């Protein structure tokens, strides 16, 4: 598996798209917490939200260790899209340039090709989780008023949820890439589905007309998003889920299994 990962990284490193997308992801990843803190300071200094104490950013424990892991995980899951583009282009280029066919001719089996992409997805997921852990510790120790070990570790399970969320979305991209085989079409369909089609459908299903939230939460992208719920509503005294539910994990695992084995079945059974 490690040798397959080395092959994948050797193919990716010279690619211009890989360097650009990775740079964009890293810049966004590193700058988001510090930009957010600067924005909150600016809002407070200019009294943008008014006099109500509820709207005072200085009392929002966004970067306190008790809250930081869920807050950062929720923000960072929004930029996972950059990593999915890497997977899509990596897979579809194999079809466009016939390298997958040549590799099979040279003795590289379809299963090995599949495992090489899975190893790449696992590598990216673990890297993202490590980055969250490191940035969370840096920001937390810099801005959190309490740095006792018990507070540092509280809610750190959201780091694991973030790793799974990244893996989940990249597996979704991997499945679509093998299904469609064209980078531009795959990216367009995925973005359209994630940001337009599925939100409309789930909004209708979970809305007052149908009122079926469980069905809405069972759609493929929604299942991945629900691993880490929006935490910021609680700072406005609104209800917010600040834990990882078994139901959300179960639905996500079910869909991830579909992407995992579905991608393998498509690759093995279809012509190259």
N, C-alpha and C positions, 0 to 999 in steps of 0.2 A: 504493500500500500504506500509506503514511504517512497519507494522508487518511482511509483506512478505519479506521486505528487511532485517529485523532482522533475519528471518529464513535463508535466503541466506547467510548472513555474518556468522552466527553461523555454517553453513555447510562448508563454505570456510576456516575459520580461522585455523582449525586444519590441513588443507591439505598442504602437503609439497610443491607441485607445486605452490600453491597460494603464499606462502611466498617467494619462490625463484624468481618467475616471478615479483612479486611486488617489491622485493628488487632490481632486475636488472633494472626495470623501474625507480625506485626512484633514484638509483645511476646515471643512465644515465641522468635523468631529472635535477638533481642538479649539476652534474659535467660539462655538456655540455657548458653553458655560460662561466664558468671560464676557462675551457680547451680551448675554442675558443679564449678567450682574451689572454691567455698565448701563444697560437699558433701564433696569430697576432703579438704579441710582439717579438717572436722569429724570425718570417719572416722579420720583420722590422730590427731587430738587425743584422741579417746575410745577409741582402740585397738580399734575395732569388729571388725577382721578378724584380730586375734590377733598373735602375735609373729613369725610366719613372715615373713622379708624379702620373699618373693614378694608378700605381701599389703600391703606398705607403699606407700600411694598416693604418697608423696613421691618415689619412684623411678620412677613411671610417667610416661613422657614424653608424656603426652596432649596437651599444648599446646606441645611442642617443634616447631619448623618441619619437622623431618623427618617427623613424624606428624600434624601438626595438620590438614592439608588432607583426608586421608581420614577422620580422626576427626570433624571438623565436618560434612563432606559426608554421612557416614553418619547422624549425629544429625539433621541438618536434613532429610534425605529423609523422616523420619518425620512431619514437619509439613506436607508438601506437600499433604496431604489438604484443608487449608483452602483452598488455591488451586484445587483441583479443584472444590470446592463453588461457587466463584465462576463458573467456566466452566459448570457444570451449570445453575445458576440463570439465568445470563445467556442461555444458549441456549434453555432450556425456556420462559422468560418470553416469548421471541419468538413461540413457538407459542401459549402461553396467552392472550396479549393480542392475537394476530393481527397483530403489528407486521411480522413477516416477510412476510406476505401483502400488507399495505399497502405495504411497501417495494418489493415486486416490481411491484405495480400502478403505483407512482410512478416506475418505471424502474430500480430497484435490483435487479440480476440475482441469481439464486441463487449464481452464482460469486462475485460481489462480497460477498454475505453470508458465504459460506464463507471467503473471503479475509480478511474483517474479523475473524472469530473466530480464524483462524490467526495473524493479526498480533497479536492480543491475547495468544495463547498464547506466541508468540515473545517479546513484550515482557515478560511475567511471568517467562519462563524466564531471560532475560538479566538482569532485575532481581534475581532470586534468586541468580544467579551473581555479580553485582556485590556484593550484600550479603555473600555468603560470602567473597569476596575481601577486602572492607574489614574485616569482623569478624575474619577470620583474621589479617590483618596487625596489627590492633589488639591482639588477644589474644596473638598470637605475640610481638610486640615487647615486650609487657608481661610475659610469663611464660616465654618461651623463653630458656634460658641462652646459646644460640648464635644470633646474628642475622646471620651472614655471608650474602652474596647467594646463594652456592651452596646453603646450607641453606634459605633462604627459598623458593627456586625448586624444591627437591626435592619430587617428588610433587605439584606444583601441577596436574598434569593431572587430578586429582580434581575440580578446580573445573569443568573442561569436562565431566567425567562427570556432575557434579551438574546442570549446565545441561541436559544431554541427558535425565537422569532426570526432572527436573521437566517438560520438554517432553513426554516419553514418557507420563507419568501423566496430564497434562492432555489429551493427544490421546486417551487411553483414555476419559477422562471426556467429551470432546467427541463421540466416536463413540457412546458409550452415550446421550448426551443426544439426539442426532438419531435414534437407533434407537427410544428409548422415549418421548421428548417430554414426560415428566412429571417435575418436579423431585424430588418426594418419593420416587417409585418408583425413579428413577434413582439417587439418593443411597443409598437403602436397599439396592438390588441391588449397587451398587459396594462399599459398606462390607461387606456380607455376604460378597461374593465375595473381597475383598481379605483380610479378617481371619479368615474362618471356612472358606468352601468351598475355596478354592484351597490354603490351608495344609494342610487335611486331605488333599486329593487328592495334592498333591506329597509330603506326608509318607509316604503309602502307596506311591506310585510309587518314591520314592527309598529307601524302607525296606528292611529285610532280606528281606522277602517277595518283592518284585519286583526291587529293586536296579537301577533304571534312572534314575540321576541326570541323564543328559542329557535324557531325556524330561521329567523333573520340572522341570528348569531352562528348558524350552521353553514352559512355560505363560505366558500373557500378563503377569500381574503379577510372577511370579517373574523373568521376563526383565528387567523394569525394575529390580527390587530388586537383581539380581545385578550391575548396573553398579558398585555400590559395596558390597563385602562388609564384614561386621562385622570391625573391626580389633582390638577390645579383648581378644580371647582370647589374643593374643600376650603380653600383660602377665602372664598366668597361665601362661606357657610352653607354651601350646597352639598348634596350627597355625592360622594365619590367613592369608588371601590379601591381600597388601598391594600388589597391582597390578591393572590393568584388563586382562582377557584379551580376545583377539581373538574368541574363541568367544562370550563374553557380549555383546560389541558387535554381532556379526553377528546373533545371535538377536534382540536388541533392535531393531536396524534393520529386520529383517524384519517384526516385529510392528508397529513404528511405521508402516511403509509400509502395512500392512493398515488401521490406524486412519486414516491420512492419506487414502488413496484411497477407503476404504470409506465414510468420512463424506461425502466429495464425491459418491460414487455414490448413496448414500441420499438426500442432499439434492436432487440433480438429478432423480432418477427418481420420487420419491414426491410425492404431492399435499401442498400446504401447508395 
